[in-house]
Amino acid sequence: MRAALAPPPVSYSFDPARPRPRFLPITEYGVIGNLDTVALVSPLGSVDWMCLPHFSSPSLLGRLLDPEKGGSFEVMPMRPARTTLEYITGTNVVRTRFRFTARRVLSVVDFMPITMDRPSCPSMLIRVIFAKGGPIPVRTLLDARPGYGTERLTWETTSTGAVAMGDSGSWTYVHPSTVAITDQGIVGRGTVRPGEPWAIEVIRGTRLAGLATPRALLDQSIRFWQTWVRRGAAPLARLPRAWRRWVLRSELILKLLSQRQSGAFVAAATTSIPEWPTGGRNWDYRYAWFRDAAFSAQALLLLGHVEEAEWFLRWVVGRIENLDGPESHLRPLYDAHGEPVVPERLLPAWSGYMDTRPVRVGNRAETQFQLDIYGEILSAALLQADMREEHVGTYWPLLRKLAEEVERRWTEPDQGIWEFRGPARHYVHSKVMAWVALDRASELARRFDGRAVVERFECAASEVREAVERHGWNERRRSFMQAFDSDRPDASNLRLPLVRFLPFDDPRVDGTVQYIDRTLRSGPFVRRFLTEGDPMGPEGAFLACSFWRVECLARMGRLDAALSDWNELLRASGPLRLFSEEYDPARRMPLGNYPQALTHIGVLRCAFALASNLDSVPPHPAVPHLLEYVRSAQGAAAAPTGVSSAAARRR
């Protein structure tokens, strides 16, 4: 088995006398956060994206999307150096090293405080600066631009830094040296000495009395992340050694994109990173999609994180309960913090990432009907029922409402998994996921309801299957198509065997994979659909689809091809093993929002599908059915010992 290639470290030549590049490749940013929001840290020592207090809040630092208007927070030594950026092992804490000589180094450790207690720390960013090998002169610049750059703050210096008030509230800046208010922002100068690190804080509001010191908060945050990972480390350690770092980083990034109180998962940390250099497909992904969130919950469940999956299901149930109130139907996406999704609008004054407009905030897809989300939710619920049946059973009356809605509405057209903004259609993937919803609901009803309910959902599932096989299959192309009675390919059909609509050895699965290879694939990279003539313009290869194809190959027994393409796809990550949404293999350019949860889920699923010698691995004691689930994902024919009869029939 070939080893997965390790990416080279992020390394830049830093010179304070020269202007920094206007833009950096998106995958070279480190991502930190506190389970309420995130910040992006560049390898040149600047924080270029941060929204406070929530993922979808207006930005405070937005240089990522406009170098002139967005604002950033820079830490700069006063002499040239080579920089490297890395994560502290097992954490979402990043460290930038400015290396002047082998012995003299300036290190900047960036994190957003988080502790083991359920309530989060105040919404704040902390930068701890260490000197090694001698004193090092440093200049700092905070150019804060709240409200997507529209709000100007009036700062006043204090004995510990500076404070400001604005439309967005109060802000506190804590700095160990004297600072000056300039037209550029707040400038600080001084010398960092070995054994005397600096700690700089940016706080929304004021610093709470009794809050721990920055060094103590750093230690607590590192301990939080490393402790969390260890809870799922046993199954992770059973994967091939060459893959563990990839899986570990994906595991940590999925957790980072979760909201601590609600249990929701956001799709990505950014907005408006273009899916092609000419723009058009620039969307805001800082929200919780049911589809992506269900994928995240299932992936973390694979790694033993049962609590996260339970929180997600609780969040889902909360949305269903609202259907009897102000909501009349389940929306595809929600704000992760319980706030309304803001209406989609443009920021016309901003130039955009790589000077590519438009810059959008909000997402109009929240008004769409997307049939496939019901299948994702009920599939996640059934997987949890294999582990915590009593927990899922309490939610069954509400989950049943989802299946009943699918039963009523599966014949309606929808906007599909790709959220097309044109007319609704009968998309094959949507209908397949309607079948998944009814199939999983029948299994859940077998545990928690009467025989009549089971038969009712089984009958509806059979009707959906018949419609898909009759209208979704194109005999001339020998493939399932994008929509009923269509001849256009769609990579979402790679999921048909992954959701058990068809077995992997079905000739129609092989035909569909071959047709997608002929029409949408370039090497290991797969596009979602054909974009020729599309008014939104072209896009890159969709990395999640590329990983779905590798997973299919592995489970179809084509292991050599799967391993070869897996290793090639890993090259599309950045040096920190983080992936964007899409990729242009011709330019070797990452595209789309970042880091993209759906791509990292693909990494995790592929790692499990490719893992060898599963039969020799004992079950993880904290998650009794984890190994059984992994085996079923590999296509094991027999139900493992201890699995319920319903689960055995399902597998």
Stockholm file with secondary structure:
# STOCKHOLM 1.0

chainA/1-651         MRAALAPPPVSYSFDPARPRPRFLPITEYGVIGNLDTVALVSPLGSVDWMCLPHFSSPSLLGRLLDPEKGGSFEVMPMRPARTTLEYITGTNVVRTRFRFTARRVLSVVDFMPITMDRPSCPSMLIRVIFAKGGPIPVRTLLDARPGYGTERLTWETTSTGAVAMGDSGSWTYVHPSTVAITDQGIVGRGTVRPGEPWAIEVIRGTRLAGLATPRALLDQSIRFWQTWVRRGAAPLARLPRAWRRWVLRSELILKLLSQRQSGAFVAAATTSIPEWPTGGRNWDYRYAWFRDAAFSAQALLLLGHVEEAEWFLRWVVGRIENLDGPESHLRPLYDAHGEPVVPERLLPAWSGYMDTRPVRVGNRAETQFQLDIYGEILSAALLQADMREEHVGTYWPLLRKLAEEVERRWTEPDQGIWEFRGPARHYVHSKVMAWVALDRASELARRFDGRAVVERFECAASEVREAVERHGWNERRRSFMQAFDSDRPDASNLRLPLVRFLPFDDPRVDGTVQYIDRTLRSGPFVRRFLTEGDPMGPEGAFLACSFWRVECLARMGRLDAALSDWNELLRASGPLRLFSEEYDPARRMPLGNYPQALTHIGVLRCAFALASNLDSVPPHPAVPHLLEYVRSAQGAAAAPTGVSSAAARRR
#=GR chainA/1-651 SS CCCCCCCCCEEEEECTTSCCCSCCCGGGCEEEECSSCEEEECTTSEEEEEESSSTTSCEEECTTTCTTTSCEEEEEESSCEEEEEEECTTSSCEEEEEESSSSCEEEEEEECCCCSSSSCCCSEEEEEEEEESSCEEEEEEEECCTTTTTCCCEEEEETTEEEEEETTEEEEEECSSCEEECSSSEEEEEEEBTTBCEEEEEEESCCCTTCCCHHHHHHHHHHHHHHHHHHTHHHHHTSCGGGHHHHHHHHHHHHHTBCTTTCCBCSCSCBCCCSSTTCSCCCBCCSEEHHHHHHHHHHHHHTTCHHHHHHHHHHHHHHHHGGGTTCSSCCSEECTTSCCCCCCEECTTCCCGGGCCCCEESCGGGGSCCTHHHHHHHHHHHHHHTTCHHHHHHHHHHHHHHHHHHHHHTTSCBCTTTTCSSSCBCBHHHHHHHHHHHHHHHHHHHHHSCHHHHHHHHHHHHHHHHHHHHHTEETTTTEECSBTTCCCCBGGGGHHHHTTSSCTTCHHHHHHHHHHHHHHEETTEECSBCCTTCTTCCCCEEHHHHHHHHHHHHHTTCHHHHHHHHHHHHTTSCTTSCCCSEEETTTTEEESSSSCHHHHHHHHHHHHHHCCCGGGSCCCTTSTTHHHHHHHHTTCSSCCTTCCHHHHHHC
#=GC SS_cons         CCCCCCCCCEEEEECTTSCCCSCCCGGGCEEEECSSCEEEECTTSEEEEEESSSTTSCEEECTTTCTTTSCEEEEEESSCEEEEEEECTTSSCEEEEEESSSSCEEEEEEECCCCSSSSCCCSEEEEEEEEESSCEEEEEEEECCTTTTTCCCEEEEETTEEEEEETTEEEEEECSSCEEECSSSEEEEEEEBTTBCEEEEEEESCCCTTCCCHHHHHHHHHHHHHHHHHHTHHHHHTSCGGGHHHHHHHHHHHHHTBCTTTCCBCSCSCBCCCSSTTCSCCCBCCSEEHHHHHHHHHHHHHTTCHHHHHHHHHHHHHHHHGGGTTCSSCCSEECTTSCCCCCCEECTTCCCGGGCCCCEESCGGGGSCCTHHHHHHHHHHHHHHTTCHHHHHHHHHHHHHHHHHHHHHTTSCBCTTTTCSSSCBCBHHHHHHHHHHHHHHHHHHHHHSCHHHHHHHHHHHHHHHHHHHHHTEETTTTEECSBTTCCCCBGGGGHHHHTTSSCTTCHHHHHHHHHHHHHHEETTEECSBCCTTCTTCCCCEEHHHHHHHHHHHHHTTCHHHHHHHHHHHHTTSCTTSCCCSEEETTTTEEESSSSCHHHHHHHHHHHHHHCCCGGGSCCCTTSTTHHHHHHHHTTCSSCCTTCCHHHHHHC
//
